[in-house]
Amino acid sequence: MSKQFASAGDMAEKQISFTEIGEGLWAFTAEGDPNTGVIIGDESVMIVEAQATPRLARKVIEKVREVTDKPISHLVMTHYHAVRVLGASAYGAPNIIMGDTARAMVVERGQEDWDSEFARFPRLFQGHEEIPGLTWPNTTFSDRMTVYLGNRRVDLMHPGRAHTAGDIVAHVPDQNVMFTGDIVEYHSACYCGDGHFSDWPKTLEKIRAFDLDAIAPGRGDALVGSDMVNAALDNTADFIRSTYQPVARVAQGGGSLKQAWDAVRAACDEKFGDYAIYEHCLPFNVARAYDEARGIDTPRIWTAERDREMWALLQG
């Protein structure tokens, strides 16, 4: 019996948590839904990830207003995915920042990703009629830039390819806290449909080198303390390797995509089967891993039509 497509059956509202992970630093989380970070400076506020719609973004703003009345001056997008960026209009007109590569991906595949994710996550896109269009940055950078919120410094950087080719992170050095986007997850499946499996563990080690005191991950609970930080880095790397290695063995041996799927299920179901969005991600992860193992470096564009075809082939 085939499973309901992606997260189409997940329509229950999630419990929101708003956790302080350093002085003036907050993680907005919701039981495995996309997270948002909040960085409060002495003059203004930076938001990291906009949420999928203005409706959801307003829930973030409500939490921000419980702890500060300072204006929101900057909105940082760690990558281009629709569930992260399409709520941007709710924040007014702040300085919207992306990496150069992420902006290029909006140009290349932003509309296709919107159409795809709209079908995958109907609950997240309730109220989608308010979205004015694709979200475009008005500031981009290549490898690194620094923003000052008054005296508070925020370093934005591209540590390497991982969840996408253009992931960036935000590091607040005075608290040694990082907002990683979907490079790091906690008790949530990594979505690898646009990922780079061979690079991802190396990027995680670059993050580990900061010896961080806390992380706001892309999904899952805030990670406070070095033990939780390192456990999440280890677990994310394990998820990536456990997905890719069985696929690579099959693909490089001339096996089929369906055989690769069976190999991943055997390796990952017991370890990760209870993670948020695990079944949702699995067909897209296996398809991308199979391509990468066969030498396709640039992830193929997911469209709503390709989504359904892959789901029917593997989850059907």
N, C-alpha and C positions, 0 to 999 in steps of 0.2 A: 504494500500500500504506500503510495507516494505521500511525502510530507507536504504540508501547506507551504507555499512559496515564501522563502526568505523569512522575514519577520511579519508577514501579513497577518498571522494569527495572534501576535503580541499586541493587544490593544489595552492592556491594563496600565493605568497611570503608575509611575514609579515614585517611591519615597525619596524626596530630595534631602540631601545633607549639605551643610555649608560649614566646612572645617577650616579652622585657622592652622596653617602649617608653618608659620613663621610670623614674626611681627608685621602686621599689615598685609599678610599674604594669605589668600583663601582659595580653597578648592570647592567648587560647586559640582557635586556628584549626584547620581540618581540611579543606583542599582544596575550599573552596567550600560546605561545610556551615555551618550557623549558628554564628557566633562568640560567645564569652563574654569579658567583660572582668573583670579583677581589680584592685582598688584596695586597697593595704595601707596602713593608717594606723598610728600608733604605739600604738593600743590595740586595733584590730579591723580587719576586712576587709569591704569592700563587693564584691558580685558584681553585674555588669551582664549580664543575660539568664540565664535558668535552664536552658536547653536543653529538648528536647522531652519527655524522660522522666527519672525518677530514675536510671535506668541510665546515661544519658549525663551527667547532672549529677555522678554519682560520679566520672566520668573527669576532670571539671573539679576536683573536690575533691582527687583524687589529686595533680594538678599543683600546686594551691595548697599542699598539705601538704609538697611538696618545697621550698618557699621560705619558709613561715611556719607557726608553730603558733598564731597569734592567732585568736581566735574570729571566725566569720562573723556579723556583726551586722546587715547590711543586704543586701537583694536588690532591685535596681532592674530594672524591666521597661520597656524603651523603648517598647513598644507591646503590643497584646493577642494577637498571633498565637500559635497553639497550639505551634508548634515553638520558640517563645521562652520560654514560661511554664509548661508543664505538668510540668517537672521540679522545680518549686519545693520540693516536700516533702522532697527529699533534703538540703536545707540546714538542716534542723532547724526552728526557729521564729524566723527573723530578722524584722526590720521590712521588710515587703514594700511597695515604693513604686511607684506608677504615676501618670501624669497623670490628672486628672479625666476627660478625654475618653476615654482608653484604658479606664478602668473602665466608663464608660458603654457602650463598645463590647463589653465582656465581657457586660454585661447584655443588650444588643441582639442580639448575634450570636456570642457565645463558644462555645456548644454547636455551632452550625452550622459554625463555623470548625474546631473540633476534629474533627467528623465528616468535613469536607472534607479537611483536611490529613492525617488518618489514612490516607485512600485515596491521596492524592498521594505520600506519603513513607513507604512501609512499612518501609524500613530504619531510619529515624529513630524509628519508634514500636515497634520491638522492645522487649519488656518493658513494654508499655503497661498490663498488668494492675496494675502498682504505682501508677498514677496515681490519687490519691484523688478527683479531681473537678476542676472548674474552679478556676483560681488567682485568688484575690481579694486585692487589696491591703488592708493595714490603715492605710496613709497615702497620701493623694493631694494634689495641688496643682494650681493653675490654670496659672500662667505660670512661676513660679520658686520654688525653695526651696534652702536650703543645709543640708548635713549635715556634721558634724564627726566624723571618726574620730580622736578625741584632738585633736591639733593640726592634722591634715591636713583641709583644707577641700575639699568636693566641691560644686560648683554644678550643680543639676539644673534644666533649663529646657526650655520648649517653643518651639523656634525658628520654627515654622510648619508648615503641612500639607505632607506629602511622600508617603512610603510609605503612611501612613495619616493620618487627621485628627488623631490624638493622639500623634504621635511626640515623645519627649523625648530629650535628650542629657545626658551627664554630663561636666562639664569640671573638670579638676584644675588649678587656676591655678598652683600652685607648680612644675609641670613643663610647663604649657601643652599638655596632652594632652587629647584628647576621645574619648569613647566614643559613637559616633553611631548605633548600631543600623543599620537598613536604609536610612537616609537616604543613606548613602554605601556604595558597593560597590567592590570591586577585582577586576577580571577575572571578575566574576560578573554575570549578568543581574540587573537590578532587577525585582523582582516588583511590578507596578503594578495588580494586580487590585482593590486597595482604595485606590489612590493618587489624587493630585490633581496632574495633569500641569502645569497652569498655575502652581501655587504652588511646585512642587518646586524648579525652578531658583533661585527667589528665596530659598528656605530654604537651599539650598547656599551662596549668596552670604553669608548671615548667618553661616554656619559659617566661610567663608573669611575673614571680617573678623577672626576671632580670631588670624589669622596663626600657626596651630598648628605645634608642633614634631613632633607625631605624632597619628595617628588609629588607633583600633581600629574598623574598619568592620563592617558587618553580616555580610558574607561576604567571603572572600578574605584575602590576606596582610595583616599589620600594615603600616601606612604610617608609616615613620620618616623624618623630614627634610622640609623644606618642599617640595622638588621632588616627592617621592612624594605628599605631601598634596595639592598643587595639581593634579597630574596626575590623581589619583583624582577630585577634585571636577570637573575639566573633563570627564573621561570619563563620570562619572555623569550630568552635565548633558547631554552629547551623546547618551547612551542615551535619556534621557527625551524630548528634542526629536526625535530621529530616529524614535522610536516614535510620538509624538503628531502631528507635523506631517503625515505622509502620511495618517493616519487622518482628521484634521480636514479636509483637502482633499476626501477622498472623501465623508465624512459631510455636510459643509456643501454639497456639490454634489449631494446626493440619492442618492449611491451606496450600495451594500449593504455589510453587514458583511463578506461574503466578498471584495468588491472592496477594502475597507480592509485586510483580511488580506494580499491579494496586494501591495498598495502597501507595507506594512511589510516584507514579506519582501524586496522589491526594494531597499528602503532600508537594511535592517539585517543581512541574512544575511552579507554579505561582511565587514562591520565587527565583528559581535558573535557570529557563528555558533559560534565555539569557546569561548564563555564558559560557565561552569558554569550549569546549569539554564536555558539559553537556550530550548531547545525546550519545556521544561516550562512556562515563564512565558508564552510567546508568545500562546496563545489567550486567556488571562485578561487580558493586557496590552491586546491589540487590542480585546477586548470592552469593557473599562473606558474606553479612549481614545475609542471610538465613542460611548459614553454621554455622556462629558464633552463631547465636541464637539457633541452635540445638546442640551446644556444641563442634563444630569442631574448635579447637584452632589454628591449623596450616593451613594457606591458602592452598588450593589445587593448584597445578601447572597449570598455563594457558599454553596451547599449541595452535598452530594455528588452529588445528582441534576443540579443545574445544571452542575457541573463536567463530568460525563460528556457532557451534551448539547452544551456548548460545544466540548469536545474533538472529539466526533464531527463537528460542523459544520465546524470549521476544520482540525484536524489529521487528520481521517479521510480 
